[in-house]
Amino acid sequence: MVNAAPVLEVDGLGFDVGPRRLWNELSLSVRPGDAVAVLGPSGQGKSTLLRCLGGLQAPTRGFVRLLGEDVHRSARRTRRSMRRDRVGFIVQDHAVVPQWTIAQNLSVVRPSGLPRIERDERVRDAAHAVGLGGRLRMRAGFLSGGEQQRVAVARVLVQRPMLVLADEPTASLDETSAGLVRDGLERLRSAGSAIVVATHEVALQEWAGGQIDL
């Protein structure tokens, strides 16, 4: 989708923690179907960068535009709707509710205007895609860490956002779970999502078409 308009545009982005400069003058353009790996040692601000791109944390300087709209200079209500409808997050701690079933954890995603019957169909398809089909009624607390991370990926498959921000999605996973997570990300990319992923995993770095080294 080379000729498509950028989903995400970053210009002159920088972030400081007190006197320490984590990164500076970052510029990036990500189009539908692009995947970019964010590299760098622990403590260099990879997670912070993803939060800035998703509108959860303000950068010290620079601009982030999502579908042409300035993320950090828009109204709070607009930022909330962006995160609900346009941005999907996959975080390191899975962010699943252990008391809820897999189906409930996936159904919490409610893109604006999506009919319930279509959402339920997406839930079934997403669970199957990450190897959890037929287990929708199981409580998430009984799943392994790798399975919970697959639930996190499935949740974004249900959402189908324009931008996916994934923070070390395969960290500490066995190869089977890591492979299913990578497969889920590839499904999102093939469907047109732009993906920015912070990772140390070589396989995920090779999968992504571009890289940012902090």
Order of alpha helices (4+ residues) and beta strands (2+ residues): beta-beta-beta-alpha-beta-beta-alpha-beta-alpha-alpha-alpha-beta-alpha-beta-alpha-beta
